[in-house]
């Protein structure tokens, strides 16, 4: 029996680690502004000016720096990007992608 005890402890430790991981909230991942910049250049740059190295965008679409300067909260921006709007195509972004995009926009505030 003494030889099986360490094995049982390892199994219990592994089971507890799995439970802890499952119990973490799904949104526990940190938003990544670098990934957000890639998303912005891929999906948003055809209408919005998304970075300082971009010279032209649609005149009806605000630049990302002006959106950042509007002092909108991350929660407000995430909610806006979660639902399609008449002038914006439904890009079907995941929650993580939206979080990354918002993190990038926030880096542009002056």
C-alpha positions in Angstrom: 0.0 0.0 0.0 2.8 2.4 0.7 4.0 2.2 -2.9 0.6 3.2 -4.3 0.2 6.3 -2.0 2.6 8.6 -4.0 0.7 7.6 -7.2 -2.6 8.4 -5.5 -1.2 11.8 -4.3 -0.2 12.6 -7.9 -3.6 11.7 -9.2 -5.3 13.8 -6.5 -2.9 16.7 -7.4 -3.7 16.4 -11.1 -7.4 16.3 -10.4 -7.3 19.4 -8.3 -5.3 21.2 -10.9 -7.9 20.3 -13.6 -10.7 21.6 -11.3 -8.8 24.8 -10.7 -8.4 25.4 -14.5 -12.0 24.6 -15.2 -13.1 27.0 -12.4 -11.2 29.9 -13.9 -13.4 32.4 -15.6 -13.4 32.2 -19.4 -12.3 35.9 -19.7 -9.2 35.4 -17.5 -6.9 35.9 -20.6 -5.3 39.3 -20.9 -6.1 41.3 -23.9 -3.2 41.7 -26.3 -2.8 45.1 -28.0 -0.2 43.6 -30.5 -2.7 41.1 -31.7 -5.3 43.9 -31.8 -3.1 45.9 -34.2 -2.8 43.0 -36.5 -6.6 42.5 -36.5 -7.1 46.3 -37.1 -4.8 46.3 -40.1 -6.5 43.2 -41.5 -10.1 44.0 -41.0 -10.5 47.7 -40.2 -7.9 49.6 -42.3 -10.0 49.6 -45.4 -12.3 52.2 -43.7 -10.6 53.5 -40.6 -7.1 55.0 -40.2 -5.8 52.5 -37.7 -2.2 53.5 -37.2 0.1 56.5 -37.7 1.7 54.9 -40.8 -1.6 54.8 -42.6 -2.4 57.9 -44.6 -5.9 57.3 -45.9 -9.2 56.0 -44.8 -12.9 56.5 -45.4 -13.9 60.0 -44.5 -17.1 58.7 -42.8 -15.2 56.4 -40.5 -13.4 57.9 -37.5 -9.7 57.1 -37.0 -8.8 54.8 -34.2 -6.9 57.6 -32.5 -10.1 59.7 -32.4 -12.0 56.8 -31.0 -9.4 56.3 -28.4 -9.5 60.0 -27.5 -13.3 59.8 -27.0 -12.5 58.3 -23.6 -14.9 55.4 -24.2 -14.5 52.7 -21.7 -13.2 49.3 -22.8 -16.5 47.8 -21.8 -18.4 50.3 -24.1 -16.0 49.6 -27.0 -16.4 45.8 -26.5 -20.1 46.1 -26.5 -20.1 48.2 -29.6 -17.9 45.8 -31.5 -19.9 42.8 -30.3 -22.9 43.6 -32.5 -23.0 44.5 -36.2 -24.0 48.1 -37.0 -25.5 49.4 -40.3 -22.3 51.1 -41.6 -19.9 48.4 -40.2 -19.8 44.9 -41.6 -20.3 42.0 -39.3 -16.7 40.7 -39.1 -17.7 37.9 -36.7 -14.9 38.6 -34.3 -14.5 36.4 -31.2 -14.6 37.9 -27.7 -10.8 37.5 -27.5 -10.3 39.3 -30.8 -12.6 42.1 -29.7 -10.6 42.4 -26.5 -7.4 42.5 -28.4 -8.7 45.2 -30.8 -10.0 47.3 -27.9 -6.6 47.0 -26.1 -4.9 48.2 -29.3 -7.3 51.2 -29.6 -6.6 52.2 -26.0 -2.9 52.4 -26.8 -3.7 55.2 -29.3 -5.2 57.6 -26.7 -3.2 60.9 -26.4 
